[in-house]
Amino acid sequence: MRILKPVLLFGLAVYLGLLGLLFVRQRDLVFPRNPARADLAAAGLPAAEEVTLIAADGERLVAWAVPPRTGQQAIVYFHGNAGNLGSPGRVARFRALTEDGTGLLAVSYRGYGGSTGSPTEEGLHLDARAAYGAAVERFGAARLVGYGESLGTGVVLKLAAEVPLAGVVLEAPYLSTVAVAQGIYPFVPVGLLMQDTFRSEAVIGSVRAPLLVLHGERDRVIPFAQGEALYALANAPKRFLRFPKGGHEDLPAHGSLPEIKRFLAEVARGGMSGSESATAGE
C-alpha cells in the first residue's frame, strides 16, 4: 500500500500535466496552419486575382477571387484546418470547380496564408462573414453556394444559418470538433477543455438551403459516421454521397467533382427536392 500510493500520485500528476499541456497547446492542434502566403501565380488559375478583405475586428484576410461567367454560380469556399490556399489538392480542386465558368471566392483564415491575426472559432466566423460580404459585392447574392472542406464545414454551416445561400456543400463534415477530438483522446474530458468546439450539430437545423454532403468511408480524420449523423439532422432538400474507397482529402480522385457540378446545376434551376442517400465513386 505504501508503494501503491506514490505510484498513483505520480500517475495522477502525469495525467494532470498532460491535460494542462493539451489545454495550452490545443489551438496548435486544431489549427495546424501554414502562415506562408500562397503564390497565386503558381496556382494555374489565370482568371483569379488576390484580394484583401477586412474582417469586422480589423484583421486583414487574403482571398482568391475568380469571377463567374454570365449566368454561372459562384462558390464561397472555406478550407480545412491545415495548409493554405496554395496546398496542391486545394488548388486542383479550385481549378476543377472553376473551369466551366463557375465563380469562386476562397478566403485564407486569419493566421493562415498571409492573413493577419490568430485563428479561433469566433475569428473564423468573422472571416466567413467578411468573405460572404465580399462575394455578394462582387458576384451578387442570388447564386452564391457555400462550400466547406473538413474544418470549413463548421464554418460554412454557421454562416448558412445566418445568411441566405443558394446551396451548401459539405466535404467530410463533423458533428463537432469535440466529437472528433474525443475519438482521438478518449481518456481526456475534451468537452470541458476545448475552446473552439464548432458544434455543427447545433446549427444545421437552422440551415434551409439545399445541402450536399460528401464523405469517404475510409476517412481516418473525421469518422464517416459523423457525416452520416450530421446529415440525419439536416433539413430537406438534401443529398448524402458516400465514397466507399474515399479517405479524408482524396474525394476528387473518387469522383466527387462531377457530383458537385451536378448539385450546382440542380440548385441553379431549382430542381432539387426531398432527401437522397447514395453511393458514389465505386
C-alpha positions as CSV (number, residue, x, y, z in Angstrom):
1,M,0.0,0.0,0.0
2,R,2.9,2.4,0.8
3,I,4.3,1.8,-2.7
4,L,0.9,2.0,-4.4
5,K,0.0,5.4,-3.2
6,P,3.2,7.2,-4.6
7,V,2.6,5.4,-7.9
8,L,-1.0,6.6,-8.0
9,L,0.0,10.1,-7.1
10,F,2.7,10.1,-9.8
11,G,0.3,8.8,-12.4
12,L,-2.2,11.5,-11.4
13,A,0.5,14.1,-11.7
14,V,1.4,12.9,-15.2
15,Y,-2.2,12.8,-16.3
16,L,-2.9,16.3,-15.0
17,G,0.3,17.6,-16.6
18,L,-0.9,16.0,-19.9
19,L,-4.3,17.7,-19.6
20,G,-2.5,21.0,-18.9
21,L,-0.3,20.6,-22.0
22,L,-3.3,19.8,-24.2
23,F,-5.2,22.7,-22.9
24,V,-2.4,25.2,-23.5
25,R,-1.5,23.8,-27.0
26,Q,-5.0,23.0,-28.2
27,R,-5.1,25.7,-30.8
28,D,-1.9,24.5,-32.3
29,L,-3.6,21.1,-32.7
30,V,-6.9,22.4,-34.0
31,F,-5.3,24.9,-36.4
32,P,-2.0,23.5,-37.7
33,R,-1.8,26.4,-40.1
34,N,0.7,27.3,-42.7
35,P,1.2,31.1,-42.3
36,A,3.1,31.5,-45.6
37,R,1.3,33.4,-48.3
38,A,0.4,31.1,-51.2
39,D,1.7,32.0,-54.7
40,L,-1.4,32.7,-56.8
41,A,0.8,32.9,-60.0
42,A,1.8,29.2,-59.5
43,A,-1.8,28.0,-58.9
44,G,-2.8,27.8,-62.5
45,L,-5.9,30.0,-62.1
46,P,-5.4,32.6,-64.8
47,A,-8.7,34.4,-64.1
48,A,-8.1,34.7,-60.4
49,E,-6.9,37.7,-58.5
50,E,-5.7,38.1,-55.0
51,V,-7.8,40.5,-52.9
52,T,-7.7,41.7,-49.3
53,L,-10.7,41.5,-47.1
54,I,-11.2,43.3,-43.8
55,A,-12.9,41.4,-41.1
56,A,-15.2,43.1,-38.6
57,D,-12.5,43.2,-36.0
58,G,-10.0,44.7,-38.4
59,E,-7.9,41.6,-39.4
60,R,-6.7,41.6,-43.0
61,L,-7.5,38.5,-44.9
62,V,-6.0,37.2,-48.1
63,A,-8.6,35.8,-50.6
64,W,-8.6,34.5,-54.1
65,A,-11.4,35.6,-56.4
66,V,-12.4,34.1,-59.8
67,P,-15.3,36.0,-61.4
68,P,-18.2,33.8,-62.8
69,R,-19.2,33.8,-66.4
70,T,-22.6,35.4,-67.1
71,G,-25.3,33.3,-65.6
72,Q,-23.0,31.0,-63.7
73,Q,-23.0,30.4,-59.9
74,A,-20.2,31.4,-57.5
75,I,-18.7,29.4,-54.6
76,V,-17.7,30.9,-51.3
77,Y,-15.0,28.4,-50.2
78,F,-13.9,27.6,-46.6
79,H,-10.8,25.4,-46.4
80,G,-9.7,22.8,-43.9
81,N,-7.5,23.3,-40.8
82,A,-4.1,22.6,-42.4
83,G,-2.1,24.2,-45.1
84,N,-3.1,27.3,-47.0
85,L,-4.9,28.3,-50.2
86,G,-2.0,27.0,-52.3
87,S,-2.0,23.5,-50.9
88,P,-1.8,21.2,-54.0
89,G,-5.0,19.3,-53.5
90,R,-6.9,22.5,-52.8
91,V,-5.5,24.3,-55.9
92,A,-6.5,21.3,-58.1
93,R,-10.0,21.5,-56.6
94,F,-10.2,25.2,-57.3
95,R,-9.2,24.6,-61.0
96,A,-11.7,21.9,-61.4
97,L,-14.5,23.9,-59.8
98,T,-14.0,27.0,-61.9
99,E,-13.0,25.5,-65.3
100,D,-16.7,25.7,-66.6
101,G,-17.1,29.4,-65.6
102,T,-18.2,28.9,-62.0
103,G,-17.0,31.7,-59.8
104,L,-15.0,31.4,-56.6
105,L,-14.1,33.3,-53.6
106,A,-11.8,31.4,-51.3
107,V,-10.7,33.1,-48.1
108,S,-7.5,32.4,-46.1
109,Y,-8.5,32.3,-42.5
110,R,-6.8,34.7,-40.0
111,G,-3.3,33.4,-39.2
112,Y,-3.2,31.3,-42.4
113,G,-1.5,32.1,-45.7
114,G,-0.7,35.8,-45.4
115,S,-3.7,36.8,-43.3
116,T,-3.2,38.6,-40.1
117,G,-4.2,37.5,-36.6
118,S,-4.6,34.1,-34.9
119,P,-7.3,31.6,-35.6
120,T,-10.2,31.0,-33.2
121,E,-13.7,29.7,-33.7
122,E,-15.2,33.2,-33.3
123,G,-12.5,34.7,-35.5
124,L,-13.2,32.2,-38.3
125,H,-16.9,33.1,-38.2
126,L,-15.9,36.8,-38.6
127,D,-13.7,35.7,-41.6
128,A,-16.7,33.9,-43.1
129,R,-18.9,36.9,-42.8
130,A,-16.2,39.0,-44.5
131,A,-15.9,36.5,-47.3
132,Y,-19.6,36.4,-47.8
133,G,-19.9,40.2,-47.9
134,A,-17.1,40.4,-50.5
135,A,-18.7,37.6,-52.6
136,V,-22.1,39.4,-52.5
137,E,-20.5,42.7,-53.5
138,R,-18.6,41.0,-56.4
139,F,-21.0,38.3,-57.6
140,G,-24.4,39.1,-56.2
141,A,-26.3,37.2,-53.5
142,A,-28.7,35.1,-55.6
143,R,-26.3,32.5,-56.9
144,L,-23.9,32.0,-54.1
145,V,-23.1,28.5,-52.9
146,G,-21.2,27.9,-49.7
147,Y,-18.5,25.1,-49.7
148,G,-16.9,23.8,-46.6
149,E,-14.0,21.4,-46.5
150,S,-13.3,19.5,-43.3
151,L,-12.9,22.1,-40.6
152,G,-14.5,24.5,-43.0
153,T,-17.8,22.6,-42.9
154,G,-18.5,24.0,-39.4
155,V,-17.6,27.5,-40.7
156,V,-19.9,27.4,-43.6
157,L,-22.8,25.9,-41.6
158,K,-22.7,28.7,-39.1
159,L,-22.7,31.2,-42.0
160,A,-25.6,29.4,-43.8
161,A,-27.6,29.5,-40.6
162,E,-27.3,33.3,-40.6
163,V,-27.4,34.4,-44.3
164,P,-29.1,33.2,-47.5
165,L,-27.2,30.8,-49.7
166,A,-28.4,29.1,-52.8
167,G,-26.8,25.8,-51.7
168,V,-24.3,24.3,-49.3
169,V,-21.7,21.7,-49.9
170,L,-20.1,19.8,-47.0
171,E,-17.0,17.7,-47.7
172,A,-16.0,15.5,-44.8
173,P,-18.2,17.2,-42.1
174,Y,-18.3,16.5,-38.3
175,L,-20.8,16.8,-35.5
176,S,-18.4,19.0,-33.5
177,T,-14.7,19.3,-33.1
178,V,-15.3,18.0,-29.6
179,A,-16.7,14.7,-31.0
180,V,-13.6,14.4,-33.3
181,A,-11.1,15.1,-30.6
182,Q,-12.9,12.8,-28.1
183,G,-12.3,10.0,-30.6
184,I,-8.6,10.8,-30.7
185,Y,-8.2,11.4,-27.0
186,P,-10.8,9.1,-25.3
187,F,-9.0,9.5,-21.9
188,V,-9.4,13.3,-21.9
189,P,-12.5,15.3,-20.8
190,V,-12.4,17.1,-24.1
191,G,-15.8,18.8,-23.7
192,L,-14.5,20.6,-20.6
193,L,-11.2,21.7,-22.1
194,M,-11.9,22.7,-25.7
195,Q,-12.2,26.4,-26.5
196,D,-13.2,26.0,-30.2
197,T,-16.0,23.5,-30.4
198,F,-17.6,24.2,-33.8
199,R,-20.9,22.5,-32.9
200,S,-22.3,21.8,-36.3
201,E,-25.0,19.5,-34.9
202,A,-26.4,22.5,-33.1
203,V,-26.7,24.8,-36.1
204,I,-27.5,22.5,-39.1
205,G,-31.2,22.5,-38.2
206,S,-31.3,26.2,-38.9
207,V,-29.9,25.8,-42.4
208,R,-32.7,25.9,-45.1
209,A,-30.5,25.9,-48.3
210,P,-30.3,22.7,-50.4
211,L,-27.5,20.6,-49.0
212,L,-24.9,18.2,-50.4
213,V,-22.9,16.1,-48.0
214,L,-19.9,14.0,-49.2
215,H,-17.9,11.7,-47.0
216,G,-15.4,8.9,-47.6
217,E,-15.9,5.6,-45.7
218,R,-12.1,5.3,-45.3
219,D,-11.8,8.7,-43.7
220,R,-9.3,8.4,-40.8
221,V,-9.5,12.0,-39.7
222,I,-13.3,12.6,-39.3
223,P,-15.2,9.4,-38.9
224,F,-17.7,8.6,-41.7
225,A,-20.4,8.0,-39.0
226,Q,-20.2,11.7,-38.0
227,G,-21.0,12.8,-41.5
228,E,-24.0,10.4,-41.6
229,A,-25.2,11.6,-38.2
230,L,-24.9,15.2,-39.2
231,Y,-26.8,14.6,-42.5
232,A,-29.6,13.0,-40.5
233,L,-30.1,16.3,-38.6
234,A,-30.4,18.4,-41.7
235,N,-33.5,19.7,-43.4
236,A,-34.5,18.7,-46.9
237,P,-33.7,19.1,-49.7
238,K,-30.5,17.2,-49.1
239,R,-28.3,14.6,-50.6
240,F,-25.7,12.3,-48.9
241,L,-23.0,10.7,-51.0
242,R,-20.8,8.0,-49.6
243,F,-17.5,7.1,-51.2
244,P,-16.5,3.6,-50.2
245,K,-12.9,4.0,-51.3
246,G,-12.6,7.6,-50.3
247,G,-10.4,8.9,-47.4
248,H,-10.3,12.4,-46.0
249,E,-8.7,14.5,-48.7
250,D,-8.9,12.4,-51.8
251,L,-12.6,12.5,-52.7
252,P,-11.9,14.3,-56.1
253,A,-9.9,11.2,-57.1
254,H,-13.0,9.1,-56.5
255,G,-15.5,11.2,-58.5
256,S,-16.7,13.9,-56.1
257,L,-16.3,16.9,-58.5
258,P,-18.9,15.7,-61.1
259,E,-21.3,15.2,-58.3
260,I,-20.7,18.7,-57.0
261,K,-21.2,20.1,-60.5
262,R,-24.5,18.1,-60.8
263,F,-25.6,19.6,-57.5
264,L,-24.7,23.2,-58.6
265,A,-26.8,22.7,-61.8
266,E,-29.8,21.4,-59.9
267,V,-29.6,24.3,-57.4
268,A,-29.3,26.8,-60.3
269,R,-32.6,25.5,-61.9
270,G,-34.3,25.0,-58.6
271,G,-34.8,21.3,-59.3
272,M,-33.6,19.6,-56.1
273,S,-36.1,18.3,-53.7
274,G,-36.5,15.6,-51.0
275,S,-33.8,13.5,-49.4
276,E,-31.4,11.1,-51.1
277,S,-28.6,8.9,-49.9
278,A,-26.4,7.2,-52.5
279,T,-23.1,5.6,-53.1
280,A,-20.6,7.3,-55.4
281,G,-17.1,6.7,-56.8
282,E,-17.2,2.9,-56.9
